[in-house]
Amino acid sequence: MRWEGNRQSRNLQDRRASRAVGGRGVGIGAILVAVVAGWIFGINPMTVLGLLQGMPGSAPPQSTAVSGPPSDETGQFFATVLADTEDVWNSLYTNYQEPRMVLYRDATQTGCGIGQAEMGPFYCPADQTVYLDERFFDQLARMGATGEFAQAYVVAHEVGHHVQRLQGTTTKLDQLRGRISQQEYNQLSVRLELQADCYAGVWGHHAQRQRQILENGDIEAAMNAAAAVGDDQIQRSAGRTARPETFTHGSSAQRQRWFMRGLQTGDPNACDTFNADPL
């Protein structure tokens, strides 16, 4: 992936040298829910993050956190990808509100409670921030998804959740919690996640047109990442039988298909997973 020399976002805060202090930590039960329901991409904004919202005791990050592009290559990469998503979505939407990103290690305070590395990358609607422990990508690589564009796909997916928040989609689904069955809610959660995958593809389409970021093997890397984090693949890797009624993010094939739809069309309107049949 070609990213060196491109603009870096100043909406990034580096807390990797800090530790979360104060507030209340997420209990082991909540972590298990996050791992099972959100799993690789972390907290589902509908099914998990909502459980953490409103937790008392949250405090601001330590003063050792640094805002702006980090000095190390890893941090600069994520600052560049974030800036690239800003450029794309600003070009597609008038008055687009840019999200923030926090790089951290182990745990950090968020508007949704204490973020844990075990949750993987996640988006917190309460503070409109993407939280990322970059060591997650070591795990992703062990699952067969390597390369910078695979990492950029993950970031773009989480930014896709921010776009959904701005559109009101996240709020509408959140209001259904407790009013429909868990299986029905899971089905809507899958559609939410697949739309975020499609939005990640939309970003890739426009980033390529505007800045020619793609190199040989990049699309394959992103498709490998999408396959690795499919619910069916996750369940089989854990030694369980794939159970579609429990899916919250979609199958590997679905995640690949919707990412590719966004990548090929570059049209957010083509990402209407909620009216798609079949997925």
Buried (B, 14 or more C-beta within 10 A) or exposed (E): BBBEEBBBBBBBBBBBEBEBEEBEBBEEEBBEBBBBBBBBBBBBBBBBBBBBBEBEEBEEBBEEBBBBBBEEEEBBBBBBBBBBBBBBBEEBEEEBEBBBBBBBBBBBBBBBBBBBBBBBBBBBBBBBBBBBBBEBBEEBBEBEBBBBBBBBBBBBBBBBBBBBBBEEBBEBBBEEBEEEEEEEBBBBBBBBBBBBBBBBBBBBBBBBEEBEBBEEEBBEBBBBBBBBBBBBBBBEEEEEEBEBEBBBBBBBBBBBBBBBBBBEBBEBEBBEBBEBEEB
